[in-house]
Amino acid sequence: MEPVTTAEAAVQRQLDGELRLVQQAILMVASHATPRVLVAGLRLGEAILDPARRMALESGVRVFPAWTADEQHLDIRVEGLHP
């Protein structure tokens, strides 16, 4: 087993944090607390998009990716299936 570098650990923490933000948005929409949520400015959004889609499907909501104008960040919009 290879040792984890500080940079790898930092990236993993950021991935975990961004996925947690999207998961919380999914839970808010799924619980009908709000009809939609935009999680904006995700630096690693593309890497969490597939897990986010799976979580959304399991929760009965949808996620939509939207690249920012500079294409360096990804916003993820979470919406209920029936607006």
Order of alpha helices (4+ residues) and beta strands (2+ residues): alpha-beta-alpha-beta-beta
